[in-house]
Amino acid sequence: MTALPRTVRAASVRAGLERNLGAVVAAPEAVIEPILCTLVAGGHLLLDGIPGIGKTLLARTIAQSVAGEFRRIQFTNDVMPGDVTGSAVWRPDLGRFAFVRGPLFANVVLADEINRTSPRTLSCLLEAMESGAVSVEGRTLELGRPFLVLATRNPAEFAGTFAVPEAALDRFLVRIGLDYPDAAAELALYAGQDAEARLATIRPVVDCDQLLALRAEVEAVQVRPAVAEYAYRLVQATRAHPELRLGASPRAALAWLRAAKGRAALDGRGYVLPDDLKALALPALAHRVFRRDGATAAPLLGDLVGATPVPL
């Protein structure tokens, strides 16, 4: 692997990640930007969509762009909590049980098809996402730093899937829905190089220490009172809307602001603009608000974004 510079700017990370993603998958800017914001803001990412449209390929490209330890968990209905966190195994050479770490002990974890596993197993993943640690046999074990979960989910109506609880969805900083590629992108896919071959050419653009330094910069980005009030007015509108049974919580609003800080840092700014919040409202909030009729809240949320006055 080519040595990375000791320091790195957010702009160079953005350019490198966009280059890597563009080389492997045909993803529009509306998909790529929330991914970059999640990476530098220190959140976790959920990719939704039907099988075969490149969710796993996209997640592997992100993982390969970070020079850290990568592990993959293929969730099925027979995966047990110990398969995720690790378990104690008998070591004859030691004459005792020793703990063998599971795939969660990595910097980047690809959690494939999270809604194909049982709620009990999923809870292990959620604990790790929330606290950066897991509880095993009465001990609390710290995970890698940084720790990033890239999860994929199939549509709920597909066979063999479990419903993902609202509290579980809230653990993801952003959720991105992937659809079929447009005609030009799909035709280029048919005529182009094999995806695995393209993925093999990807090189890391940031290492773990650099990513942690970028996340510290994101934490320092300022949210001015007028911008905070704009965010408050929008989340209040979700709570008051008659078609929504569950509006955005304070934690949802904080996650939204955190993603917006990531966007500001990637643009080289030390402060959040209303445009940052508007650009990330759907990826950061649509999976955290729920309609009474069970339909997706994204269109309704888009209407609320358009109707909420923007501070000058």
N, C-alpha and C positions, 0 to 999 in steps of 0.2 A: 504494500500500500504506500502511496506517495505521502511523504511527511506533510502534515498540516502546519500552517503558521501558528505561532504561539498565541497571537491575538487575532480576532476576526471581527469584522463589522457586520451589523445586521444586513446591510445592503448586499454584501458579498454572499452571505448565507442565502438570502432571498434569490439572488441571481443563480447560485449554484443549484438550489433545490428546484427552481423553475426549469433549469436546463435538464436536470435529471428526470424530472417528471415528464417533461415534453419529449424526451428521448424514448420513453418506454410506453407511456399511456397517452391517449388523446383526451385530455381533461380540459374543460373550459376554465377560464379565470375564476368564475364563480365557485368552482370546486377547489382550485389550487390555493386561492388566498386564505380561506378559513383553515386549511391544513397547515399553512405556514404560520398563521397566527397561533394555532394550537401548539405547535412545536416550540415556538419561542416563549409562549406564555406559560408553559408548564402544565398543560392540561392533557386530557385523554380524548381520543377521536373515535367516533362511531360512523362506520360506512354502511349505509342501507342500500339494498337493491337485490334484484333477482340473481340467481346463479349465472355465471358465464359472461358478465359484463366488465370484469376486471377489478373487482373489489380487492381480492387478495393480491393481485399483481400491483395495484396501486399501493397497498400497505407495505408490501415487500420493497418497493422502490423507495418509500420514505425511510424504512428501516435501514436499507443499505446506504442511505445518504448520511447516516450518523455512524461515526466510528466508535461503536460500543458493542457490548455483547447482545446478540439477538437470539431470541428463542420463539418458537411457534407452538401454540396449543390448538389442536384440532378438536373442537368440542363435539361430542356425541352424547347420546343419552346414557351411555355406560361409563362416562368419565367420572371418577370419584374425586373428592376434595384432595386426597393425598396425591393424586396424579398431577395436581396443579401446584400445590404448595411443597410437596415432598413428603417423605415419611421415614420412619426409623426402620432399618434393616439389620439383621443379625450379621455381625462381622466375626467369623471364627478366629481370624488372626488377632483380633483385639479381645475376644472373649466377652463381648458386650454388643448392645445395639448402638448403631451410629446413625445420625440423621443424614439422609441424602437429599440434597436440595432439588426442588422441582423447577419447572421451566419459568416460574415467576421470578426467579432470582437472575434477572438480566436487566439491561438498560432499556431495551425495546422489546416488547412482547406483542406478537401478533396473536390475537384471540379470535380464531376463525369460527364463524357461525355460533355466536354466543347463545342464541335462542334455541339451540339443539341440545342443550344440557339441562340438568335438573336445577331447580332453584337452590338446592343445598350446595351444589358445586359452584354455581354462579356467585353465591354469597362470598366464597373465598376470594374470587377475583375482585369483587366490589370492596371488600375490606382492604385489599392491597391498593386499589386505586384511591381510596379515601385517605389512608394513613401512610402509605409507603412502607408498610410492614405487614407481616402475617403472624397469626397466633398458631403455634404448633406445639401440642403436648405441654401446654401451660407456659410456654416461652414465647416472647415477642421477638421476632427476627426482622431486622431491617433489610429492605430490598436495595437494589442498585440506585445510584444517583448519577445522572437523572433516571427517572423511571417513567416510561411512556407506554401506555396500552393503546394499540391500534386494533379495534374490534370490528368485525363484520357481522351483519345480521341479514337473514333472508326474510322475505315477507311473511307476516304472521299466519297467513292462510295456507302456507305450504305445509305438506305432511311432515310430521315429526318435529314440529317446532313448539316451544313453550312461550307463553306471554312473558315479556320482560317488564317487571314492575316499574311504576313511575319513579320510585326512589332509586332504582338501578339506572334508569336513563339519566337521572339528574347527576350521576357521577361523570358523565361525559361533557367536556367543555363545549364541544360542538358536535353536531350530527349532520352528516352530508348524505343526501339521497342521490344515488347514481342511476342513470337511465341508459337506454340504448344510445350508442354514439350516433352522430349525424351521418348522413350518407357519405360525405367526403372522407371522414375519419374511418368509417367502416370499410370502405373500398381500399383505402391506404393500408388498413390492417390486413386485408386479404392478400394484397400484392407485396407486402413488405416482409421484412426479416422476422423470424420467429421471436416471440416476446421474451422467451428465456435467454436467447442470444443477446437481445438488446439489454436485458437486465444484467447480464454478465459484464457489460461494459461500464456499469455505473460505479463511480468512485465516491467515497465519503466527502462531504463538503464541510463538516463540522465534527469535532470530537466532543467527548462528554464534558471536559473542563470548559471548553469554549461555549457549549450550550448552557451550562450552568451560569457562566458569566453573562451571557445574553439574557437569561431569565432574570438575573439581578438587575440588569438595565431596564427590563420591562417593569419590574416592581417599582422602579423609581419614576416611571412616567406619571405625570400629574393628571388628575381629574378635577377640573375647575368646577366651582359651585353651580354655574349655569348648566354645564354638561351633566352633572349629577342630577340636577333637577329635571332635565329632559328625560333621563333614564327613568327617574321616579314616576314622571307623568305617564310614560308608556306602560310601565309595569302596573300602575294603578288602573289604567284603561283595560288591561287584560283581566284584572280582578273584578271589574264592574260590568264586563260585557255579558249580556244575558245568554249568549250562545256558548259560553265557556263555563265548564263545571269546575275547572281548576286553573287559576291564573298564575302568573309568574311570582315565585317566592323571592324574599330578599336574597337567598343564596343564588337563585337563578340570575337576579340582577347583578350580583357581584361577579358571577361567572361571565356574564355579558361584558361588563366593564373590563374584566381581566383580558378577554379576547381582544377588546378594542385597544387596550394598552399594547398588546402584541402588534396590532396593525400599525399603531402610531410609531412604535420602535422600528418596525420594518421600513417605514417611510422616513426614518431619520428625525422624528419629532419627539420632544419630551413632554408632550401634552396630548390629550385625547380631544378629537373634534367630534361634533355630532355626526359627521359623515362616517366616522369609524363605527359608531354605534348603528347607524342605519345599514351599513354594508354587512354587519354581522348579526343583525336582529334575528333573521330567520335561522341561520345555522346555530346560534347560541340559545334561542328561546323556543323555537317551534316544537322541540321534543320535550319541553318542560311545561307547556300549556296544553289543555285537553278540552275538546269540544264535548258537549252533551250528547251529540249524535254519534260520536266515535270516529268521525271523519278527521282528516288531517287539519291541524290548526294553521298551517302555513298561509293559505290565502287570506284568512281572516286577520292573521297577525300582520300580513303585508298591508292590509287596509288600515290597520291601527297605526302603523309606522307612517303611512302617508297622511293620516289625519292629525297626528300629534305635532303641534307647532314646534319648529326648530328655533332654539335661541340664537339671536344675532350676535 
